């Protein structure tokens, strides 16, 4: 997911970033933007919403959700690049 698609993936006040699953395009993954934790995945938005509501984030929001999401995406991109290099 590119940062330019960030607005499509989350609302301004959202605590979760939803991205398409890499292996199954019918499934959406959800990540907490504050603790960078995988919350859940589902093809059904209502089920994903339940998982997000059940998430007990221990991180206090120190920064705006949108900035936290950008940080999470950058971390995922860096991890993907490291995996490709075999690090």
C-alpha distances in whole Angstrom, upper triangle without the diagonal:
4,7,8,7,8,11,10,9,12,16,17,19,17,17,15,11,10,7,8,10,10,14,15,13,16,15,12,12,13,13,16,15,18,19,15,17,16,17,17,16,18,18,20,19,22,22,19,21,24,22,20,24,25,23,25,23,26,24,25,23,24,21,20,17,15,15,15,12,11,13,11,8,10,12,10,9,13,13,12,14,17,17,17,19,21,22
4,5,5,7,10,11,10,13,16,17,19,18,18,16,13,13,10,12,14,14,17,18,16,19,18,16,15,16,15,17,16,19,20,17,19,18,20,21,20,21,21,23,22,25,25,22,23,26,24,23,26,28,25,27,25,27,25,26,23,24,21,19,17,14,14,15,12,10,12,12,8,10,12,11,9,13,15,13,14,17,18,18,20,22,23
4,5,5,8,10,10,11,14,14,17,16,16,15,12,13,12,14,16,16,20,21,19,21,20,17,16,16,15,16,14,17,19,16,18,18,20,21,21,22,23,24,22,25,26,22,23,26,24,22,25,27,24,26,23,25,23,23,20,21,17,16,14,11,11,12,9,7,10,10,7,9,12,12,10,13,16,15,16,19,20,20,22,24,24
4,5,7,9,10,12,14,14,17,17,18,17,14,14,13,15,18,18,22,22,19,22,21,18,18,18,18,19,17,20,22,19,22,21,23,23,22,24,23,25,22,26,27,23,24,27,26,24,26,29,27,28,26,28,26,26,23,23,20,17,16,12,13,15,12,10,14,14,11,12,16,15,14,17,19,18,19,22,23,23,25,27,27
4,6,5,7,9,12,13,16,15,16,14,11,11,10,12,15,16,19,19,16,18,17,15,15,15,15,17,15,19,21,18,20,19,20,20,19,20,20,21,19,22,23,20,20,24,23,21,24,26,24,26,24,27,25,25,22,23,20,17,15,12,14,15,11,11,14,14,11,13,16,15,14,18,19,18,19,22,23,23,25,28,28
4,5,5,6,9,10,13,11,13,11,8,9,9,12,15,16,20,20,18,19,18,14,14,13,13,14,12,15,18,15,17,17,18,19,18,19,20,20,18,21,22,18,19,22,21,18,21,23,21,23,21,24,21,22,19,19,16,14,11,8,10,11,8,8,11,11,9,12,14,14,14,17,18,18,19,22,23,23,26,28,27
4,5,6,7,8,11,10,13,12,10,11,11,14,18,19,23,22,19,20,19,16,16,15,15,16,14,17,20,18,20,19,19,20,20,20,20,20,17,20,22,19,18,22,21,19,21,24,22,24,22,25,23,22,19,20,17,14,11,9,11,13,10,10,14,14,13,15,18,17,17,21,22,22,23,26,27,27,30,31,31
4,6,8,10,13,12,14,12,10,9,10,11,15,17,20,19,16,17,16,13,14,14,15,16,15,18,21,19,20,19,19,19,17,18,17,17,15,18,20,17,17,20,20,18,20,23,22,24,23,26,24,24,21,23,20,17,14,12,15,15,12,13,16,15,14,17,19,18,18,21,22,22,24,26,26,27,30,31,31
4,7,10,12,10,11,9,6,5,6,9,13,15,18,17,15,15,14,10,11,10,11,12,12,15,17,15,16,15,15,15,14,15,15,15,13,16,17,14,14,17,17,14,17,20,18,21,20,23,21,22,19,21,18,15,12,10,13,13,10,11,14,13,11,15,17,15,16,19,20,19,22,24,24,25,28,29,29
4,7,8,6,8,7,6,7,9,12,15,18,21,20,18,18,16,13,12,10,11,11,10,13,16,14,16,15,15,15,15,16,17,16,13,16,17,14,13,16,16,13,15,18,17,19,17,20,19,19,16,18,15,12,9,8,11,11,9,11,14,13,12,16,17,16,18,21,21,21,24,26,26,27,30,31,31
4,6,5,9,9,9,10,13,16,19,22,25,23,21,21,19,16,16,13,14,13,12,14,17,17,18,18,17,18,18,19,19,18,15,17,18,15,14,17,17,14,16,19,18,20,18,21,19,19,16,18,15,11,9,8,12,12,11,13,16,15,15,18,20,20,21,24,25,25,27,29,30,31,33,35,34
4,6,9,10,11,13,16,19,22,24,27,27,24,24,23,19,18,16,15,14,12,14,17,17,19,20,19,21,21,22,23,22,18,20,22,19,17,20,20,16,17,21,19,20,18,21,18,17,14,15,12,9,7,6,10,11,10,12,15,15,16,18,20,20,22,24,25,26,28,30,31,32,34,36,35
4,7,9,11,13,17,20,23,25,28,27,25,25,23,19,18,15,14,12,11,12,15,16,18,18,17,19,21,22,23,21,18,19,20,17,15,18,18,14,15,18,16,17,15,18,16,14,11,13,11,8,6,8,11,11,11,14,15,16,17,19,21,21,23,25,26,27,29,31,31,33,35,36,35
4,5,7,10,13,17,19,22,25,24,22,22,19,16,15,11,11,9,8,10,13,13,15,15,14,16,17,18,19,18,15,16,17,14,12,15,14,11,12,15,13,15,13,16,15,14,11,14,12,9,6,8,11,10,9,12,14,13,15,18,19,19,21,23,23,24,27,28,29,31,33,34,33
4,7,10,13,17,19,21,24,23,22,22,19,16,14,10,8,6,6,7,10,10,11,12,11,14,15,17,19,18,15,16,16,13,11,14,12,9,10,13,10,11,10,13,11,11,9,12,11,9,6,9,11,9,8,12,13,12,14,17,17,17,20,21,22,23,25,27,27,29,31,32,30
4,6,10,13,15,18,20,20,19,18,15,12,10,6,5,5,5,8,10,9,10,9,8,10,12,14,16,16,13,14,14,10,10,12,11,7,10,12,10,12,11,14,13,14,12,15,14,12,8,10,12,10,8,12,13,10,12,15,15,15,17,20,19,20,23,24,24,26,29,29,28
4,7,10,12,15,18,17,16,16,14,10,8,6,5,6,6,10,11,9,10,10,10,11,11,14,15,15,13,15,15,11,12,15,13,10,13,15,13,15,14,17,15,17,14,17,15,13,9,9,11,10,7,10,11,9,9,13,13,12,14,17,17,17,20,22,22,24,26,27,26
4,7,9,12,15,14,13,13,10,6,6,4,6,9,10,13,14,12,12,10,10,10,9,10,12,12,10,13,13,9,11,14,12,10,14,16,14,17,16,19,19,20,18,20,19,17,13,12,15,13,10,12,14,12,11,15,15,13,15,18,18,18,21,23,22,23,26,27,27
4,6,9,12,11,10,11,9,6,5,7,8,12,12,16,16,13,13,11,12,11,9,11,11,13,12,15,15,12,14,17,15,14,17,19,17,20,19,22,21,23,21,23,21,19,15,14,16,15,11,13,15,12,10,14,14,12,13,17,16,15,18,20,19,20,24,24,25
4,6,9,8,6,8,6,5,6,9,11,15,16,19,19,16,16,13,14,12,9,10,10,12,12,16,15,12,15,18,16,16,19,21,19,23,22,25,24,26,24,27,25,23,19,18,20,19,15,16,18,15,13,16,17,14,15,18,17,15,19,21,19,20,24,24,25
4,6,5,6,8,5,5,6,9,12,15,17,20,19,16,15,12,13,11,8,9,10,13,13,17,15,13,16,18,16,16,20,20,19,22,22,25,25,27,26,28,26,25,21,20,22,20,17,18,19,16,14,17,17,13,15,18,16,14,18,20,18,18,22,22,23
4,6,7,10,9,9,9,12,14,18,19,22,21,17,17,14,16,14,11,13,13,16,17,20,19,17,20,22,19,20,23,24,22,25,24,27,27,29,28,29,28,27,23,22,23,21,18,19,19,16,14,17,16,13,13,16,14,12,15,17,15,15,19,19,21
4,7,9,9,10,11,14,16,20,22,25,24,20,19,16,17,15,12,13,13,16,18,21,19,17,21,22,20,21,25,25,24,27,26,29,29,32,31,33,31,30,26,26,27,25,22,22,23,20,18,20,20,16,17,19,17,15,18,19,17,17,21,20,22
4,5,6,8,10,14,17,20,22,25,25,21,20,16,17,14,10,10,9,13,15,18,17,15,19,20,19,20,23,24,23,27,27,30,30,32,31,33,32,30,26,26,27,25,22,23,24,21,19,22,22,18,19,22,20,18,21,23,20,20,24,24,26
4,5,8,10,14,17,20,22,25,25,22,21,17,18,15,11,11,9,12,14,17,16,15,18,20,19,20,23,24,24,27,27,30,30,32,30,32,31,29,25,24,26,25,21,22,24,21,19,22,22,18,19,22,21,19,22,24,22,22,25,26,28
4,7,10,13,17,20,22,25,25,22,21,17,17,14,10,8,6,9,11,14,14,13,16,18,17,18,21,22,22,26,26,30,30,32,30,33,31,29,25,25,27,26,22,24,25,22,21,24,24,21,22,25,24,22,25,27,25,25,29,29,30
4,7,10,13,17,19,22,22,19,17,14,13,10,6,5,4,8,9,12,11,10,13,15,14,15,18,19,19,22,23,26,26,28,27,30,28,27,23,23,25,23,20,21,23,19,18,22,21,18,20,23,21,20,23,25,23,24,27,27,28
4,7,10,13,15,19,19,16,15,11,11,8,5,6,6,8,8,11,11,8,11,13,12,12,16,17,16,20,20,23,23,25,24,26,25,23,19,19,21,19,16,18,20,16,15,19,19,16,18,21,20,18,22,24,22,23,27,27,27
4,7,10,12,16,15,12,11,8,8,6,4,7,9,11,10,13,11,8,11,13,11,11,14,15,14,17,17,20,20,22,21,23,22,21,17,17,19,17,14,16,17,13,13,16,16,13,16,18,17,16,20,21,20,21,25,25,25
4,7,9,12,12,10,9,6,5,5,6,9,11,12,10,12,11,7,9,11,9,8,11,12,11,14,13,17,17,18,17,20,19,18,14,15,16,14,11,14,15,12,12,16,15,13,16,19,17,17,21,22,21,23,26,26,26
4,6,9,9,6,5,4,5,7,9,12,15,16,14,16,14,11,12,13,10,9,12,13,10,12,11,14,13,15,14,17,16,15,12,13,14,11,9,12,12,9,10,13,12,11,14,16,15,16,19,20,20,22,25,25,24
4,6,6,5,5,7,6,10,12,15,18,18,16,17,16,12,12,14,11,8,11,12,8,10,8,11,10,12,11,13,13,13,9,11,12,9,8,12,11,9,11,14,13,13,16,18,17,18,21,22,22,25,27,27,25
4,6,5,8,9,10,13,15,18,20,20,18,19,19,15,15,17,14,11,14,15,12,13,10,12,10,11,9,11,10,10,6,8,9,5,5,8,8,6,9,12,11,12,15,16,16,18,20,21,22,24,26,26,25
4,6,8,11,12,15,18,21,23,23,21,22,21,17,17,18,16,13,14,15,11,11,8,9,6,7,6,8,8,9,7,10,10,6,8,11,9,8,12,13,13,14,17,18,18,20,22,22,23,26,28,28,26
4,5,9,10,14,17,20,23,23,21,22,21,17,17,18,15,13,15,14,11,10,7,7,6,9,9,11,12,13,11,13,13,9,10,13,11,9,12,14,12,13,16,17,16,19,21,21,22,25,26,26,24
4,7,9,12,15,18,21,22,20,21,20,16,17,18,15,13,16,16,12,12,10,11,10,12,12,13,13,14,11,13,12,9,8,11,9,6,9,11,9,9,13,14,13,15,18,18,18,21,23,23,21
4,6,9,12,16,19,20,18,19,17,14,15,16,12,11,14,13,10,11,9,11,11,14,14,16,16,17,14,16,16,12,11,14,12,9,12,14,12,11,15,16,14,16,19,19,19,22,24,23,22
4,6,9,12,15,16,16,17,15,12,13,14,10,10,13,13,10,12,11,14,14,17,17,19,19,19,16,17,17,14,13,15,14,11,12,15,13,11,15,16,14,15,19,19,18,21,23,23,22
4,7,10,14,14,13,14,12,9,10,10,7,6,10,9,7,10,10,13,14,16,17,19,19,19,16,17,19,15,14,17,17,13,15,18,16,15,18,20,18,19,23,23,22,25,27,26,26
4,7,11,11,11,12,9,7,9,10,6,8,11,10,9,13,13,17,18,20,20,23,23,22,18,20,21,18,16,19,19,16,16,20,18,16,19,21,19,19,23,24,22,25,27,27,27
4,7,9,9,11,9,6,10,11,8,10,13,13,13,16,17,20,21,23,23,26,25,24,20,21,22,20,17,20,20,17,17,20,19,17,19,22,20,19,23,24,22,24,27,27,27
4,5,7,9,7,6,9,10,9,11,14,14,15,19,20,23,24,26,25,28,27,26,22,23,25,23,20,22,23,20,20,23,23,20,22,25,23,22,26,27,25,27,30,30,30
4,7,9,8,8,11,13,12,14,17,18,18,22,23,26,27,29,28,31,30,28,24,24,26,24,21,24,25,22,21,25,25,22,23,27,25,24,27,29,27,28,31,31,32
4,5,5,6,9,10,11,13,14,16,17,21,22,26,27,28,27,30,29,27,23,24,27,25,22,25,26,23,23,26,26,24,26,29,27,26,30,32,30,31,35,34,35
4,5,5,6,9,10,10,12,14,15,19,20,24,24,25,24,27,26,24,20,20,24,22,19,22,24,21,21,25,25,23,25,28,27,26,30,31,30,31,35,35,35
4,5,5,6,9,10,11,13,15,18,20,23,24,25,24,28,27,25,21,22,26,24,21,25,26,23,24,27,27,25,28,31,29,29,33,34,33,34,38,37,38
4,5,5,6,9,10,11,13,16,18,22,23,25,24,28,27,26,22,23,26,24,21,25,26,23,23,27,26,24,27,29,28,27,31,32,31,32,36,35,35
4,5,5,6,9,10,11,14,16,20,20,22,21,24,24,22,18,20,22,20,18,21,22,19,19,23,22,20,23,26,24,24,28,29,28,30,33,32,32
4,5,5,6,9,10,13,15,19,19,20,19,23,22,21,17,19,21,19,18,21,22,20,20,24,24,22,25,28,26,27,30,31,30,32,35,35,35
4,5,5,6,9,12,14,18,20,21,21,24,24,23,20,21,24,22,20,24,24,22,23,26,26,24,27,29,28,28,32,33,32,34,37,36,36
4,5,5,6,10,12,16,17,19,19,23,23,22,18,20,22,20,18,22,22,19,20,24,23,21,24,26,25,25,29,29,28,31,33,33,32
4,5,5,9,10,14,15,16,16,19,19,18,15,17,19,16,15,19,19,16,18,22,21,20,23,25,24,24,28,29,28,30,33,33,32
4,6,8,10,14,15,16,16,20,20,19,16,19,21,18,18,22,22,20,21,25,24,23,26,28,27,28,31,32,31,34,36,36,35
4,6,9,13,15,16,17,21,22,21,18,21,23,20,19,23,23,20,22,25,24,23,27,28,27,28,31,32,31,34,36,35,34
4,6,9,11,13,14,18,19,19,16,18,20,17,16,20,19,17,19,22,21,20,24,25,23,25,28,28,28,31,33,32,31
4,6,9,11,13,16,18,18,16,19,20,17,17,21,20,18,21,23,21,21,25,26,25,27,30,29,29,32,34,33,32
4,5,8,9,13,14,15,13,16,17,13,15,18,17,15,18,20,18,19,23,23,22,24,27,27,27,30,32,31,29
4,6,9,12,14,16,15,18,18,15,16,19,17,16,20,21,19,20,24,24,23,26,28,28,28,31,32,32,30
4,6,8,11,13,12,15,15,11,14,16,14,14,17,19,17,19,22,22,21,24,26,26,27,30,31,31,28
4,6,9,11,11,15,14,12,14,17,15,15,19,20,19,21,24,24,24,27,29,29,30,33,34,34,31
4,6,7,8,11,11,9,12,14,13,14,17,18,18,20,22,23,23,26,28,28,29,32,33,33,31
4,7,9,12,10,9,12,14,13,14,17,18,17,20,22,22,23,26,27,28,29,32,33,33,31
4,6,8,7,6,10,11,10,12,15,15,16,18,20,21,22,24,26,26,28,30,31,32,30
4,5,5,6,9,10,11,12,14,16,17,19,20,21,23,25,26,27,29,31,32,33,31
4,5,5,6,9,10,10,12,14,15,16,18,20,21,22,24,26,27,29,30,31,30
4,5,5,6,9,10,11,12,14,15,17,18,20,21,23,24,26,27,29,30,29
4,5,5,6,9,10,11,12,14,15,17,18,20,21,23,24,26,27,29,27
4,5,5,6,9,10,11,12,14,15,17,18,20,21,23,25,26,27,25
4,5,5,6,9,10,11,12,14,15,16,18,20,21,23,25,26,24
4,5,5,6,9,10,10,12,14,15,16,18,20,21,23,24,23
4,5,5,6,9,10,11,12,14,15,17,18,20,21,23,21
4,5,5,6,9,10,11,12,14,15,17,19,20,21,20
4,5,5,6,9,10,10,12,14,15,17,19,20,19
4,5,5,6,9,10,11,12,14,15,17,18,17
4,5,5,6,9,10,11,12,14,15,16,15
4,5,5,6,9,10,10,12,14,15,14
4,5,5,6,9,10,11,13,14,14
4,5,5,6,9,10,11,12,11
4,5,5,6,9,10,10,9
4,5,5,6,9,10,10
4,5,5,6,9,9
4,5,5,6,5
4,5,5,6
4,5,8
4,6
4
